[in-house]
């Protein structure tokens, strides 16, 4: 088992990475301070891992569950209300802990519910997808989607623990594994060029789900993210580099309809757009854009815009992105491979050229 710390003063918490951790009651007992627990999961994950987690939690006097529908399309306030309904119907008080068992959608909604219920209760992240293990479970971003924009309603709220059992990746569909790898590649692009080079050599091992390769990639990704979050918890500055490719990707998700493109798939295409724009600005050579495309291709991820999206679709969706500040669109671009910066002065013609170079009409 590997352990690392997200260093946020009195809000610090551990990330535990290993095999068989869902079966170990001691990790839950160390993180859960009260005797009441609500396990939030979804209809896909419950048949696979809910009983294992409930067995690990049997030392607590009150353990309830709620199963949500699966998919990005259900990441809404209406779905979060089902969590509130269960908490109230089962008479959970301020000492309760919410355990989020599932992917990023379950984790984001559970964390948001924890931030809101009785003005804040504890929660534990138990991510079961690669994307949630390396990204959404770490850093305290919680929330839901709105028809006009992704993750526009939410809160910064840190968990007590992130428990990553790599065994859950053995049941993950190939498409979702690839979607998670997109976020892994992101860390190499924005702040860890040696990790990008490692991925170029070891992508086959990740796709083959070799445990050592998966554990290393997850630990390296979480280490990179924890360092950025510790520096800027509430995204007032440097933390925004974690959004590399996301402004473009969120536009794809919003226009295509949440869930039609997986988040990681949209981010993959978005990273190419951001890299292309970085090249057009004269900051990275074309060979680095091509290296990114080649790595995404190895991971079975898209490198171009959806065929039916127009430049105006992107511009419209990006205008309501959370990263718009004082009327200016802030984009994460690359000064060099492994060196991301936040830019708010991108000329419109360069942005349009980058979008068209990546297949937008």
Buried (B, 14 or more C-beta within 10 A) or exposed (E): EBEBEBEBEEBEBBBBBBBEBBEBBEBBEEBBEBEBBBBBBBEBBBEEBBEBBBEBBEEBEBBBBBBBEBBBBBBBBEBBEBBBEBBEEBEBEEBBBBBBBBBBBBBBBBBBBBBBBEEEBBBBBBBBBBBBBBBBBBBBBBBBBBEEBBBBBBBBBBBBBBBBBBBBBEEBEEEBBBBBBBBBBBBBBBBBBEBBBBBBEBBEBBBEBEBEBBBBBBBBBBBBBBBBBBEBBEBEEBBBBBBBBBBBBBBBBBBBEBBBBBBBBBBBBBBBBBBBBBBBBEBBEEEBBEBBBEBBEBBBBBBBBBEEBBBEBBBEBBEBBBBBEEEEBBBBBBEEBBBBBBBEEBEEEEBBBBBBBBBBE
